[in-house]
Amino acid sequence: MPCINIDGENYTFEAGLTILDALRRIDRAVPHLCHDDRLQPIGACRLCVVEIAGETRPLSSCTTPISDGMQITTRSPHLENLRKTNLSLLAEYYPPEVFHAEPDHAFHRLLREYAVVPAGADRAEKFCDSTHPYLGVAMDRCVHCQRCVRICDEVQGQFVWANWGRGAATHIAPARGDSLIEGDCVACGACVDTCPSGALFDKRSTQTAQQWTHSTCAYCGVGCQLEIGTRDNSIIGIRPVDALVDGPGDASVNRGHLCVKGRYAYEFNSTDDRITTPMLRENGNHLEKPRWRAVSWDEALDFTAKKLIDIRARRGADSIGVLGSARATNEDNYLAQKFARVVIGTNNVDCCARVCHTPSAKALKTMLGTGAATNQFDDIEQTSCFLLCGCNPTENHPIVGARIKQAVRNGAKLIVIDPRRIELGEYADIHLAVRPGHNIQLLNAIAATIVEEKLFDPDFIDTRVDEFSAFTQFIDDYRPEKVADECGVSAADIRAAARLYANSKPAMCFHGLGVTEHLQGTEGVMALINLALLTGNLGKAGSGINPLRGQNNVQGSAHMGCDPSSLTGSQTIKEAGASFEKIWQAPIPQTHGLDLLSMLDAAVAEKFSALWVIGYDIYHSLANTEYTEAALGNLELVIVQDLFLNETARRFGTVFFPAASVFEKDGTFMNSDRRVQRVRAALIPAGDSRPDWWITQQLAQRLGVRAGFDFESAEAIWNEVRAVWPAGAGLSYTRIENESLHWPCPDEKHPGTPVLHRDRFQHAERTALQRIPYIATSEAVDTDHPFLLTTGRTLYAFNAGTMTGRTPNLALRPNDTLDISPQDAEKMQIHDGDDIRISSRHGEVVLPARIRAQIKPGELFATFHNPAMLLNQITSRVRDRLVSAPEYKVTAVRIERL
């Protein structure tokens, strides 16, 4: 370990640090402007210079590594004069009025420290842009530190900013277009976050925060760590937690970065239409315009309890169901499923994982013993090859997408399987544009190539894989040449992808809803697991099968037991029921519970009477709106617990419980790579809104059950979770305050498990390859419906639009759209913005057209976020064969220009 002398004192540091790193370790940092820990140091500003014995001139501390025996001086008169001179040169053209009005910029603090006042000399007009809803640009304040250019390139990988001109005329402006929006800016805010001079700024942050609260993002399942800035019980800004300053355990997922939703889309919390008082519906007919009456909590809870008692007495406990929420905390969901089982007496409990990632959980649990991602996000930088199947990370999981993009730029290989040419498709070594509905054929063809060309890992198969011989016989029928035409992908490309995946070690697979939301969604994930088993890409860093979870706590909501067949920790009732009953001091129902889709089926058959829906707009979200309407219309009682009067509440709600938002409560979320992370209240709950767990307890007590529903805090609930879930016993609040831990973590000395299945699978030493035949969906094209439509998300909107639809994100993507290929648009005389009627065998909607070269002829893509458009009027009732997830990804349609 190098020993160096700094200003006359000796210090020892670990090898590999720069001088600036070392100085900050001992709280003796020198001034700097061009440095950001997220970027490669360049030493351009010349403010961090230090004197080193034996060197003829000062050296930049940010670019100079320490070495044993160094003698460093940090604050000599010569250095201080040099810094003041450099600051004076930077300030020569800087606007003095900005210096006085905005004292908190890093550049301004340095000017005050060195008694430098900006001169404000005339200079050529610089780029300014006020058109973006979030980001302001005033390049007359630029100090040429290059941080905006570099962070956009090195972290986000968007390449929005560029240097223009030469010499004194050098200036920074968008590389493309005349504004940020035209320049392909994705509003991640990284350039604003790093800018030290105010040349780039958040347009809405006009006040200084009184407090910053560390919490977890409320959008996708990546689990980014952030700080919420508040003043007078209002949010005034959100910023990423700095992983390198606050410790890698705090923010290693996002590493000081956020996306547009996490950083900017928070204003939903205080919109005028947020419901903050309990309400009862006065007219019972859902076909009429609802008349709501604001009531006290006592009246709302008493009414609901009386109705539930009556329905249970008349129709039985199994006529009632509870839906947990992927937007709610683990603690909220744990208590919701406990309420269903202990208070109501039914296993009819589910959550939105049913319609998206239950297929992943089922496949992973069946084949590997654990229904969750095998590897951590930090393995992204360790892999040699990515296989992205049915996911679009740069839009739907932007921080992971940016990390993948940078890893590919640094040499990792990339295979993309997606009907569209998504953004990462532009970086791919191979893009397999599979025809929607044909995933099984394509994945089997890759497996067939691996077997035929002997690309498999014989040692891994010998020690850990069963039924290889039977699999090789089965898979021969899926050789690429046999299925290529139906897949819409050439046999040569299929073989090339197989070779690249099998020969790149380690190789890491990410998949999304483009795999799971099919008739064979669960089996599609199993087919991916087959590929990992064949090639030995399990149980090691940089490998594995990793579902990208869509909502912030979809992994946690199901894992807490919001599933009719599983208790907390994905433990089966048969295996763990007795231990739960002992801790709960109550019996667990023995009848088989209904999942969400089965609840709808029972409601249509008039065998189901009441549904409590927590944080989930099922009328907007579920496939085949007509069927959902028929089911909900048959219910006697629909309890909606949310922030807003969503579409389910508007049409069918009987009771509305106002929930506290993610910014207003404590708890934990579970992200896609199995980290349990803290959520912390930054605000007092609005009006009479309350945390979900509080509402559950109050209702339980009115139904006569107080024992087990008398917790004082979210932490107390979590401690019971740890008691019933052995694999999470070590995840105490004390530990996760400062550590980013992956379960399994069975005790408080356990380090967590970033990589699963290293030496054995969770359920056994070995596992079998699955022989999965292709089964065609009924959603096939014909002369009346010649196009295949797939649906999905967009960067600027989130699911049902409940949150993002109430923020300025609408200015960046105001509406849902229908994407169509240039060839089909020309043939049908369709132009950008034209209203298009889309008709399926199930219904019709109208969306504006977008002509996109990323779409293949004969295929279409539509987003589904706007409740006014209600895209699911046209999706089918086809469901996954094993877990009933709807087939959102394949609908046969026809289109016509209006």
HULIN-V125902 format. One record per backbone hydrogen bond with DSSP energy under -0.5 kcal/mol. NH is the residue of the N-H (numbers start at 1). CO is the residue of the C=O. E is the energy in kcal/mol with one decimal. If there is no record, write none. Layout:
BEGIN
<<NH,CO,E> <NH,CO,E>>
END
This chain:
BEGIN
<<4,2,-0.5> <4,11,-2.8> <5,70,-3.4> <6,4,-0.5> <6,9,-3.3> <7,5,-0.5> <7,72,-3.2> <9,6,-1.7> <11,4,-2.9> <13,2,-2.2> <17,14,-0.8> <19,61,-0.6> <19,64,-2.5> <20,61,-2.3> <22,18,-2.3> <23,19,-2.7> <24,20,-2.2> <25,21,-1.5> <26,22,-1.1> <27,24,-1.2> <28,23,-3.3> <39,36,-2.7> <50,59,-2.4> <51,73,-2.4> <53,71,-2.4> <55,52,-2.5> <59,50,-2.4> <61,48,-1.1> <63,60,-0.6> <64,60,-0.9> <65,63,-0.6> <66,17,-2.5> <69,3,-3.2> <70,67,-1.8> <72,5,-3.4> <72,70,-0.5> <73,51,-2.8> <80,76,-2.6> <81,77,-2.4> <82,78,-2.2> <83,79,-2.6> <84,80,-2.3> <85,81,-2.4> <86,82,-2.4> <87,83,-2.5> <88,84,-2.3> <89,85,-2.0> <90,86,-1.9> <91,87,-2.1> <92,88,-0.6> <92,89,-0.7> <94,91,-0.7> <98,95,-0.6> <99,95,-1.5> <100,96,-2.0> <101,97,-1.8> <102,98,-2.3> <105,102,-1.0> <107,196,-2.8> <109,105,-2.2> <110,106,-1.9> <111,107,-2.1> <112,108,-2.2> <113,109,-2.2> <114,110,-2.0> <115,112,-1.2> <116,111,-3.0> <119,91,-1.6> <120,91,-0.9> <120,94,-0.6> <121,92,-2.6> <129,137,-1.8> <136,201,-3.4> <137,129,-1.7> <138,199,-3.2> <139,127,-2.4> <141,138,-1.9> <142,139,-1.2> <150,146,-2.5> <151,147,-2.8> <152,148,-1.7> <153,149,-1.6> <154,150,-3.8> <155,151,-1.7> <156,151,-1.8> <157,152,-1.3> <158,152,-2.1> <159,152,-0.7> <162,173,-2.0> <164,171,-3.6> <169,166,-2.1> <170,167,-1.7> <171,164,-2.8> <173,162,-2.0> <175,160,-3.9> <183,179,-1.5> <184,181,-1.2> <185,180,-2.0> <193,189,-2.7> <194,190,-1.9> <195,191,-1.4> <201,136,-2.1> <203,134,-3.0> <203,201,-0.6> <205,202,-0.7> <206,204,-1.7> <210,230,-2.5> <211,230,-1.4> <213,228,-1.9> <214,212,-0.5> <215,226,-3.0> <217,224,-2.6> <221,549,-1.7> <223,220,-0.7> <226,215,-2.4> <227,239,-3.2> <228,213,-2.6> <229,227,-0.6> <229,237,-3.3> <230,211,-2.5> <230,228,-0.5> <231,234,-2.5> <234,231,-0.9> <236,229,-2.8> <237,229,-1.2> <239,227,-2.2> <241,225,-1.7> <243,241,-0.9> <246,242,-2.9> <247,243,-1.0> <250,247,-2.1> <251,247,-0.8> <252,248,-0.7> <255,251,-2.4> <256,241,-0.7> <257,254,-0.6> <263,259,-2.5> <264,260,-1.9> <265,260,-0.8> <265,261,-1.3> <266,264,-2.0> <269,266,-1.7> <270,267,-1.6> <271,268,-1.1> <274,271,-1.5> <275,643,-2.5> <276,274,-0.6> <279,656,-2.1> <280,293,-2.2> <281,654,-2.5> <282,291,-3.4> <283,291,-0.5> <286,284,-0.6> <288,285,-1.6> <292,290,-0.6> <293,280,-2.5> <295,278,-2.6> <300,296,-2.3> <301,297,-2.9> <302,298,-2.6> <303,299,-2.4> <304,300,-2.1> <305,301,-2.7> <306,302,-2.3> <307,303,-2.1> <308,304,-2.6> <309,305,-2.5> <310,306,-2.1> <311,307,-2.7> <312,308,-2.6> <313,309,-2.1> <314,310,-2.1> <315,311,-3.4> <316,311,-0.7> <316,312,-1.3> <319,316,-1.7> <320,317,-1.6> <321,610,-1.8> <322,348,-2.2> <323,612,-3.0> <324,322,-0.6> <324,350,-2.9> <328,325,-0.7> <330,668,-2.7> <333,329,-2.2> <334,330,-2.8> <335,331,-2.0> <336,332,-1.7> <337,333,-2.3> <338,334,-1.9> <339,335,-2.4> <340,336,-2.1> <341,337,-2.1> <342,338,-3.1> <343,338,-0.6> <343,339,-1.5> <344,339,-2.1> <345,340,-1.5> <346,340,-2.5> <349,347,-2.2> <350,322,-1.9> <354,351,-1.9> <355,352,-1.5> <356,353,-1.3> <357,353,-0.5> <358,353,-2.9> <361,357,-2.2> <362,358,-3.0> <363,359,-2.4> <364,360,-2.9> <365,361,-2.6> <366,362,-2.6> <367,363,-2.4> <368,364,-2.5> <369,364,-0.8> <369,365,-1.0> <370,364,-0.9> <372,370,-1.5> <373,672,-0.6> <374,545,-1.6> <379,376,-1.6> <380,377,-2.1> <381,378,-0.6> <382,379,-1.7> <383,379,-0.9> <383,380,-0.7> <384,506,-2.8> <385,506,-1.0> <386,413,-2.5> <387,508,-2.6> <388,386,-0.5> <388,415,-3.0> <389,387,-0.6> <389,510,-2.5> <390,388,-0.5> <390,417,-2.8> <395,392,-1.5> <396,392,-2.6> <397,393,-2.0> <401,393,-0.6> <401,397,-2.7> <402,398,-2.5> <403,399,-1.9> <404,400,-2.6> <405,401,-2.5> <406,402,-2.3> <407,403,-2.2> <408,404,-2.4> <409,405,-2.2> <410,406,-1.5> <411,408,-1.8> <412,407,-2.3> <413,384,-2.9> <415,386,-2.7> <416,430,-2.5> <417,388,-3.3> <418,416,-0.6> <418,432,-1.5> <421,854,-1.8> <422,420,-1.4> <425,422,-1.1> <426,422,-0.7> <426,423,-1.6> <427,424,-1.0> <428,424,-0.6> <428,425,-0.5> <429,414,-2.3> <430,414,-1.6> <432,416,-3.2> <432,430,-0.5> <433,431,-0.9> <434,432,-2.0> <435,487,-2.9> <438,435,-1.8> <442,438,-1.9> <443,439,-3.0> <444,440,-2.5> <445,441,-2.0> <446,442,-2.0> <447,443,-2.2> <448,444,-2.7> <449,445,-2.0> <450,446,-2.2> <451,447,-2.2> <452,448,-3.1> <453,449,-2.9> <454,451,-1.2> <455,450,-2.7> <456,450,-0.8> <457,534,-3.0> <458,456,-0.9> <461,457,-2.2> <462,458,-2.5> <463,459,-1.9> <464,460,-2.3> <465,461,-1.6> <466,767,-2.9> <471,467,-1.9> <472,468,-2.5> <473,469,-1.6> <474,470,-2.1> <475,471,-3.0> <476,472,-0.8> <477,474,-1.4> <478,475,-2.2> <479,476,-1.3> <482,479,-2.3> <483,479,-1.1> <484,480,-2.0> <487,483,-2.3> <488,484,-1.7> <489,484,-1.4> <494,490,-2.0> <495,491,-2.4> <496,492,-2.3> <497,493,-2.4> <498,494,-2.2> <499,495,-2.4> <500,496,-2.3> <501,497,-2.7> <502,498,-2.5> <503,499,-2.3> <504,500,-1.0> <505,503,-0.7> <508,385,-3.1> <509,544,-2.2> <510,387,-2.2> <511,546,-1.7> <512,389,-1.4> <514,390,-2.7> <515,512,-2.0> <516,512,-1.5> <517,513,-2.2> <518,516,-1.8> <521,518,-1.7> <524,520,-2.0> <525,521,-1.7> <526,522,-1.9> <527,523,-2.1> <528,524,-1.5> <529,525,-2.3> <530,526,-2.3> <531,527,-1.4> <532,528,-1.8> <533,529,-2.6> <534,530,-2.7> <535,531,-1.7> <536,532,-0.8> <536,533,-0.5> <537,532,-2.1> <538,536,-1.1> <543,540,-1.1> <544,537,-2.0> <546,509,-1.9> <548,511,-2.8> <549,547,-0.9> <552,219,-1.6> <553,326,-1.9> <554,551,-1.4> <556,670,-0.7> <557,553,-3.0> <558,554,-1.4> <559,555,-1.9> <560,556,-2.2> <561,558,-1.6> <562,557,-1.6> <563,561,-2.5> <563,566,-0.5> <566,563,-0.7> <567,571,-3.8> <569,559,-3.7> <570,559,-0.8> <570,567,-1.2> <571,567,-0.7> <573,565,-0.8> <576,572,-2.7> <577,573,-2.0> <580,576,-2.0> <581,577,-2.6> <582,578,-1.8> <583,579,-1.8> <584,580,-3.5> <585,581,-1.6> <586,581,-1.0> <593,564,-0.6> <599,595,-2.4> <600,596,-1.8> <601,597,-2.1> <602,598,-2.5> <603,599,-2.2> <604,600,-2.6> <605,601,-1.8> <606,603,-1.6> <607,602,-3.5> <608,602,-0.5> <609,319,-2.8> <610,319,-2.0> <611,637,-2.2> <612,321,-2.2> <613,611,-0.6> <613,639,-3.4> <614,323,-2.0> <614,612,-0.6> <615,613,-0.6> <615,641,-3.5> <618,616,-1.3> <621,617,-2.2> <622,618,-2.4> <624,872,-0.6> <625,872,-2.1> <627,624,-0.9> <628,624,-1.8> <629,625,-2.9> <630,626,-1.9> <631,627,-2.1> <632,628,-2.8> <633,629,-2.3> <634,631,-1.2> <635,632,-1.4> <636,609,-2.1> <637,609,-1.9> <639,611,-2.6> <640,638,-0.6> <640,655,-2.7> <641,613,-2.6> <642,640,-0.5> <642,657,-1.4> <646,644,-2.0> <650,646,-2.9> <651,647,-2.1> <652,648,-2.6> <653,648,-0.7> <653,649,-1.2> <654,638,-3.2> <655,638,-1.8> <656,279,-2.7> <657,640,-2.8> <658,656,-0.6> <659,642,-2.2> <659,657,-0.6> <660,690,-2.5> <664,661,-1.9> <665,662,-0.6> <667,679,-1.9> <669,677,-2.4> <671,669,-0.5> <671,675,-2.3> <672,221,-3.1> <674,671,-1.6> <676,741,-1.5> <677,669,-2.8> <677,675,-0.6> <679,667,-3.0> <682,663,-2.7> <683,663,-1.9> <688,276,-2.6> <689,686,-2.4> <690,658,-1.8> <695,691,-1.8> <696,692,-2.3> <697,693,-2.2> <698,694,-2.3> <699,695,-2.2> <700,696,-2.5> <701,697,-2.4> <702,698,-1.5> <703,699,-1.1> <703,700,-0.5> <704,701,-1.3> <705,700,-2.5> <706,704,-0.6> <709,706,-2.5> <717,713,-1.5> <718,714,-2.5> <719,715,-2.1> <720,716,-1.2> <721,717,-2.0> <722,718,-2.5> <723,719,-1.2> <724,720,-1.8> <725,721,-1.5> <726,724,-0.6> <728,725,-2.0> <729,726,-1.3> <730,745,-3.1> <731,728,-1.9> <732,730,-1.3> <736,732,-2.5> <737,733,-1.2> <738,735,-1.4> <739,735,-1.6> <741,739,-0.9> <743,674,-2.1> <744,727,-0.5> <745,727,-4.1> <750,747,-1.5> <753,742,-1.9> <756,374,-2.8> <761,764,-1.8> <762,368,-1.7> <763,368,-0.5> <767,464,-2.1> <769,466,-2.0> <772,770,-0.9> <773,771,-0.6> <780,778,-2.0> <782,785,-1.4> <787,893,-2.6> <788,858,-2.0> <789,787,-0.6> <789,891,-3.2> <790,860,-2.0> <791,888,-0.6> <792,862,-1.9> <797,794,-0.9> <801,798,-2.4> <805,801,-1.4> <806,803,-1.9> <807,804,-1.6> <810,807,-1.8> <811,808,-1.9> <812,808,-0.6> <812,809,-1.2> <813,809,-1.7> <818,848,-2.6> <819,817,-0.6> <819,861,-3.8> <820,850,-2.4> <821,859,-0.5> <825,821,-2.4> <826,822,-2.5> <827,823,-2.1> <828,824,-2.0> <829,826,-0.9> <830,825,-2.9> <833,849,-3.0> <834,831,-2.2> <836,847,-2.8> <837,896,-2.8> <838,836,-0.5> <838,845,-3.2> <839,837,-0.6> <839,894,-2.7> <840,843,-2.9> <841,892,-0.5> <845,838,-1.9> <847,836,-2.2> <848,816,-0.6> <849,834,-2.3> <850,818,-2.7> <852,820,-2.5> <852,850,-0.6> <855,852,-1.6> <859,856,-1.9> <860,788,-2.4> <861,819,-1.6> <862,790,-1.9> <863,817,-1.3> <864,792,-0.6> <867,865,-0.6> <869,866,-1.2> <870,866,-1.7> <873,870,-1.8> <874,871,-2.1> <880,885,-2.9> <881,519,-2.6> <884,880,-1.4> <887,878,-2.3> <888,886,-1.4> <889,517,-1.6> <890,887,-0.7> <891,789,-1.6> <893,787,-2.6> <894,839,-2.4> <896,837,-1.6> <898,835,-2.7>>
END
